[in-house]
Amino acid sequence: MSDTLHFDPSGTHSTGVTGRTRRSRLIVPVGTVLALSLLSGCALMPKHHITVGSVPDDYRTNHPIVLSEQEEIFDVPVARSHRKLTTAQRGPIEGFMSGYTKNGSGPVRIVMPMGSANEAAASRIGGQIGRLLRKRGIPPSKISFSNYQVTSADAAAPVRITYTALSASTGQCGRWPDDLHKTSENKHYANFGCSYQNNLAAQIANPSDLLGPREPTGIDAANRGVVIDTYQNAEPVFDPTISY
């Protein structure tokens, strides 16, 4: 006669009909054991950052800011009756030439119209611009004069000032080679970040700063001492009273 086991709620033993005592065995499903092992294995695995192909490209790579020498141009409007530079003309010219002092190189060219109705007035204004530039510290050897031919004799052609300067710029914006809806790679479009890069390049006062940091200047010890004394000897102005 075979033994029949009965489960004992106390978990100590099971008794068969023959009177023999046997230890009970806790039977756990194999699937549960496997799930627990996998979870414990995941907890022990080291955490790594994974880069996948769906990560968008960097807009700074697609639209890099490039340093190059570019020609800066400023046109001075001249009427036929002008005899000398006006205040309205002098201010913008000085503002334009401040860029030459910072980033300019090579000669400054003053180009005057030839064959226009204001040719005589433009010639006078061009000479006065040259004298203004010399007063600003630009040596005469770096100031050159030339002419350009005007197609219409009735045109009031401007006097043009040009020089070459180091400038920061990016490529032209507005590239839309693909339809924005036709993408399965989750990457940004071709024109993404172009206007931001252009605005950033236009705001850089000294483009050479993009090449590396400048050498630090000396410390003004006297001014530093005054600032520290003012900070240390200042009376507290905090008022703990709250007025409702």
C-alpha positions as CSV (number, residue, x, y, z in Angstrom):
1,M,0.0,0.0,0.0
2,S,1.4,3.3,-1.0
3,D,1.8,6.1,1.5
4,T,-0.6,9.1,1.3
5,L,0.8,12.4,2.5
6,H,-1.4,15.0,4.2
7,F,-0.3,18.6,4.5
8,D,0.2,19.8,8.1
9,P,-0.6,23.5,8.5
10,S,2.1,23.9,11.1
11,G,4.7,23.3,8.4
12,T,6.5,20.7,10.5
13,H,5.6,17.3,9.1
14,S,3.1,15.3,7.2
15,T,1.8,12.0,8.5
16,G,0.9,9.0,6.2
17,V,-1.5,6.2,6.9
18,T,1.3,3.9,7.8
19,G,2.2,6.0,10.7
20,R,5.7,7.1,9.3
21,T,6.6,10.8,9.6
22,R,8.0,12.6,6.6
23,R,9.2,16.2,6.3
24,S,7.1,18.4,4.1
25,R,8.7,20.1,1.1
26,L,7.7,23.6,-0.1
27,I,7.2,23.4,-3.9
28,V,7.8,26.8,-5.7
29,P,6.9,27.1,-9.4
30,V,9.9,27.2,-11.7
31,G,8.7,30.5,-13.4
32,T,8.7,32.4,-10.1
33,V,12.3,31.3,-9.4
34,L,13.4,32.4,-12.9
35,A,11.7,35.8,-12.6
36,L,13.4,36.5,-9.2
37,S,16.8,35.5,-10.6
38,L,16.4,37.9,-13.6
39,L,15.4,40.8,-11.3
40,S,18.3,40.2,-9.0
41,G,20.6,40.0,-12.0
42,C,19.3,43.4,-13.3
43,A,19.9,45.0,-9.9
44,L,23.5,43.9,-9.9
45,M,24.3,44.9,-13.5
46,P,26.3,48.2,-13.8
47,K,24.5,51.2,-15.2
48,H,25.8,52.5,-18.5
49,H,24.7,55.5,-20.7
50,I,23.6,54.2,-24.1
51,T,23.6,56.4,-27.1
52,V,21.1,55.3,-29.7
53,G,20.5,56.4,-33.3
54,S,17.4,58.4,-32.4
55,V,19.3,61.1,-30.6
56,P,19.1,64.3,-32.6
57,D,22.2,65.9,-34.2
58,D,23.9,68.9,-32.6
59,Y,22.8,72.1,-34.3
60,R,26.3,73.6,-33.6
61,T,27.7,71.0,-35.9
62,N,25.1,71.7,-38.6
63,H,25.5,75.4,-38.3
64,P,29.0,76.2,-37.0
65,I,30.2,79.7,-36.3
66,V,33.2,80.3,-38.6
67,L,35.8,83.1,-38.2
68,S,36.8,84.7,-41.5
69,E,37.9,87.9,-43.0
70,Q,35.0,89.7,-44.5
71,E,34.6,93.1,-46.1
72,E,32.7,95.6,-44.0
73,I,30.8,98.2,-46.0
74,F,29.2,101.5,-45.0
75,D,27.5,103.9,-47.5
76,V,27.3,107.6,-46.7
77,P,24.4,109.3,-48.6
78,V,25.4,112.5,-50.2
79,A,23.1,115.1,-51.7
80,R,24.1,117.3,-54.6
81,S,24.1,120.4,-52.4
82,H,26.2,119.0,-49.5
83,R,29.3,121.1,-48.7
84,K,30.6,119.3,-45.6
85,L,29.9,116.4,-43.3
86,T,26.9,116.9,-41.1
87,T,26.5,115.7,-37.6
88,A,24.0,113.0,-38.8
89,Q,26.7,111.7,-41.1
90,R,29.7,112.0,-38.8
91,G,28.2,110.0,-35.9
92,P,27.4,106.8,-38.0
93,I,30.8,107.0,-39.6
94,E,32.6,107.1,-36.3
95,G,30.5,104.2,-35.1
96,F,31.3,102.2,-38.2
97,M,35.1,102.9,-37.9
98,S,35.1,101.7,-34.2
99,G,34.9,98.2,-35.6
100,Y,38.0,98.8,-37.6
101,T,39.9,99.8,-34.4
102,K,38.8,96.5,-32.8
103,N,38.9,93.9,-35.5
104,G,39.9,95.7,-38.7
105,S,43.1,95.1,-40.7
106,G,44.6,96.4,-44.0
107,P,43.7,99.7,-45.7
108,V,40.5,101.7,-45.4
109,R,39.1,102.4,-48.8
110,I,37.0,105.5,-49.5
111,V,35.2,104.9,-52.8
112,M,33.5,107.9,-54.5
113,P,31.0,107.9,-57.4
114,M,32.0,109.1,-60.8
115,G,29.5,110.3,-63.5
116,S,26.7,111.0,-61.1
117,A,24.7,114.2,-60.4
118,N,26.4,114.5,-57.0
119,E,29.9,113.7,-58.2
120,A,31.4,117.1,-57.0
121,A,29.7,116.9,-53.6
122,A,30.7,113.3,-53.1
123,S,34.3,114.2,-53.9
124,R,34.3,116.9,-51.2
125,I,32.6,114.6,-48.7
126,G,35.1,111.8,-49.5
127,G,38.1,114.1,-48.7
128,Q,36.5,115.2,-45.4
129,I,35.9,111.6,-44.4
130,G,39.6,110.9,-45.0
131,R,40.5,113.8,-42.7
132,L,38.1,112.5,-40.1
133,L,39.7,109.0,-40.2
134,R,43.2,110.6,-39.7
135,K,41.9,112.4,-36.6
136,R,40.8,109.0,-35.3
137,G,44.3,107.7,-35.4
138,I,44.3,105.9,-38.7
139,P,47.6,106.6,-40.5
140,P,47.4,108.2,-43.9
141,S,49.2,105.2,-45.4
142,K,46.2,103.0,-44.6
143,I,43.6,105.3,-46.2
144,S,43.1,104.9,-50.0
145,F,40.8,106.8,-52.4
146,S,39.2,105.4,-55.5
147,N,36.1,105.8,-57.8
148,Y,33.3,103.7,-59.1
149,Q,31.3,104.3,-62.3
150,V,27.6,105.1,-61.9
151,T,25.2,103.8,-64.6
152,S,22.7,106.6,-64.2
153,A,23.8,110.3,-64.3
154,D,20.7,111.3,-62.3
155,A,21.4,108.9,-59.4
156,A,22.5,110.3,-56.0
157,A,25.2,107.7,-55.4
158,P,26.7,107.3,-51.9
159,V,30.3,107.5,-50.8
160,R,31.4,104.0,-49.7
161,I,33.8,103.2,-46.9
162,T,35.1,99.7,-46.8
163,Y,37.7,97.7,-44.8
164,T,38.5,94.1,-44.1
165,A,37.8,92.7,-40.6
166,L,37.8,89.4,-38.7
167,S,34.1,88.5,-38.2
168,A,32.1,85.6,-36.9
169,S,29.3,84.2,-39.1
170,T,27.4,81.1,-40.1
171,G,25.9,79.8,-43.3
172,Q,22.8,81.2,-44.8
173,C,19.6,80.1,-43.1
174,G,16.4,78.9,-44.7
175,R,17.4,75.5,-46.0
176,W,14.5,73.1,-46.2
177,P,15.7,70.1,-48.2
178,D,13.2,67.6,-46.8
179,D,9.6,67.6,-45.7
180,L,9.3,67.9,-41.9
181,H,6.8,65.0,-41.9
182,K,9.0,62.6,-43.7
183,T,11.4,61.5,-41.0
184,S,11.6,58.2,-39.1
185,E,15.0,58.9,-37.4
186,N,13.8,61.4,-34.9
187,K,16.4,64.0,-35.9
188,H,15.9,67.7,-36.1
189,Y,15.4,69.4,-39.4
190,A,18.2,71.0,-41.5
191,N,17.4,74.6,-40.6
192,F,17.2,73.9,-36.8
193,G,19.4,76.3,-34.7
194,C,20.5,78.4,-37.7
195,S,18.9,81.7,-36.6
196,Y,20.2,81.2,-33.0
197,Q,23.8,80.7,-34.3
198,N,23.5,83.7,-36.5
199,N,22.3,85.9,-33.7
200,L,25.0,84.6,-31.4
201,A,27.7,85.4,-34.0
202,A,26.3,88.9,-34.5
203,Q,26.5,89.7,-30.8
204,I,30.1,88.7,-30.3
205,A,32.1,92.0,-29.8
206,N,35.5,90.4,-30.4
207,P,35.4,87.4,-32.7
208,S,38.9,86.4,-31.7
209,D,37.5,85.4,-28.2
210,L,36.2,82.3,-29.9
211,L,39.7,81.1,-30.5
212,G,40.6,81.1,-26.8
213,P,40.7,83.2,-23.6
214,R,42.5,86.5,-23.4
215,E,45.4,87.0,-21.0
216,P,44.1,88.4,-17.7
217,T,44.9,92.0,-16.9
218,G,46.5,93.3,-13.7
219,I,44.5,93.8,-10.5
220,D,43.7,97.3,-9.4
221,A,44.9,96.9,-5.8
222,A,43.7,100.3,-4.6
223,N,40.1,99.8,-6.0
224,R,40.0,96.3,-4.6
225,G,40.9,97.6,-1.1
226,V,38.2,100.2,-1.3
227,V,35.6,97.7,-2.3
228,I,36.6,95.3,0.5
229,D,36.5,98.0,3.1
230,T,33.1,99.2,2.0
231,Y,31.8,95.6,2.3
232,Q,33.3,95.0,5.7
233,N,32.3,98.3,7.3
234,A,28.8,98.6,5.8
235,E,26.0,98.9,8.4
236,P,23.3,96.2,8.1
237,V,20.2,97.4,6.5
238,F,18.0,94.4,7.2
239,D,14.8,95.3,9.0
240,P,13.1,92.3,10.6
241,T,9.8,94.2,11.1
242,I,7.1,93.0,8.8
243,S,4.3,95.5,8.0
244,Y,1.0,94.0,6.9
